[in-house]
Amino acid sequence: MEADTLYRKLQQHLDRMPVGFPATESGVEIRILRQLFTPAEAELTLQASAIPEPAATIQRRVKPAMPLAEVTSRLEQMANAGLILRIHAKREPLYAKMIFAVGFYERQLKRLTPELERDCREYLLGAYAQAVHSKKTPQLRTVPVNKAIPVERNVATYAGIRAYVESSAGPFATMDCICRHGRELLGEKCAQTSFKENCLTLGVAAREMVRIGQGRSISREEMLDLLDAADREGLVLQPENTKKPLFVCCCCGCCCAVLTSAKRFPKPAEYFSSSFQAEVDADLCDACGVCQTRCQMDALLDGDAAGDGKIQVDRERCIGCGLCVTTCPSGALRLVENPRRKVPPDDTKALYMQLLQERYGAWGMAKLAGRKLLGMKF
């Protein structure tokens, strides 16, 4: 297959995922694929489905025929390079194609170059932003650190990330933030923090990141300390949008592709899943402005803009992270229940099934089920 055709077919194959990989006029998505996938890796990824499968199932689709041992070896190499998903099931490993972000982009810490980062940044802030930001079910949700934060009513236990970590069996791991690493490659230092190693993973995700050399094992106490540090540094906590998240991103408004791309929308709060919103008690507010230095979404209006000398919350921009609450000197800020709150899916599988359902509808899901029964890829 000619290279141009091959990478276009790969783009179209990835575009069928729960979060798409859309084409652009500039062709930046093809440039990204060329830098990450060799032609042989692109060919093999074309035979992988969105649903994890054994190597033998993928091997049967490979033309011309290739020995199972060779297919398995190549899949293992691609999984170690962060190009394909590997799940360690009880009987044998399962493999599947991955979403761009959160997915194979974040696994390129050791392969990232300035050229690749420029292309990824262009794509993440452009066409991919349109694909990833949804008013239905987003990949990520926003939670407060839930330590010393007054909450009018604690709406659900899954909103407390500390409680989840404390009850988790682990293991736990941390890795460098790909967004800050990429910015540094381009000579752009993070304006919010000097911390780098605060992309946090749990369970099978932590085990896999350590296995491929991307992450570092940490204890439960160390993970809780990193969550506290995120609050001190003014970083937004964004776990996977499930009741049992496999990762927690600690994000700033200058580097994080999710926050920076969302801030370009007139009403960014519509694209976030959060159980809370900030609220100001005007009688207590002394308009000191400390909260504004903490807000990563420009959601706090100063006294002049509000017209009464008191800080006000722009509900169309507030994502309920609680960063403004933890350092308000006068105690004027608190978190209240978000009337638009939604219960997240149970786990990663349920999340992506819900994303597929919203993208393809009932008839589309029926066709996907039929393809799976016939051993066909999707």
Sequence and secondary structure as in RCSB ss.txt:
>XXXX:A:sequence
MEADTLYRKLQQHLDRMPVGFPATESGVEIRILRQLFTPAEAELTLQASAIPEPAATIQRRVKPAMPLAEVTSRL
EQMANAGLILRIHAKREPLYAKMIFAVGFYERQLKRLTPELERDCREYLLGAYAQAVHSKKTPQLRTVPVNKAIP
VERNVATYAGIRAYVESSAGPFATMDCICRHGRELLGEKCAQTSFKENCLTLGVAAREMVRIGQGRSISREEMLD
LLDAADREGLVLQPENTKKPLFVCCCCGCCCAVLTSAKRFPKPAEYFSSSFQAEVDADLCDACGVCQTRCQMDAL
LDGDAAGDGKIQVDRERCIGCGLCVTTCPSGALRLVENPRRKVPPDDTKALYMQLLQERYGAWGMAKLAGRKLLG
MKF
>XXXX:A:secstr
  HHHHHHHHHHHHTTSSS     SS HHHHHHHHH  HHHHHHHTT  SS B HHHHHTT SS   HHHHHHHH
HHHHHTTSSEEEE SSSEEEE   IIIIITTT TTT  HHHHHHHHHHHHTHHHHHH  SS  SBEEB   SS  
BS    GGG HHHHHHH    EEEE  HHHHHHHHTT   SS S    EEEEHHHHHHHHHTTS EEE HHHHHH
HHHHHHHHT EEEEBSSSS SEEEEE TTT HHHHHHTTSSSGGGG EESEEEEE TTT     HHHHH SS  E
E HHHHSSSS EE TTT     HHHHT TT  EEEEE TT     SSHHHHHHHHHHHHHHHHHHHHHHHHHHTT
   
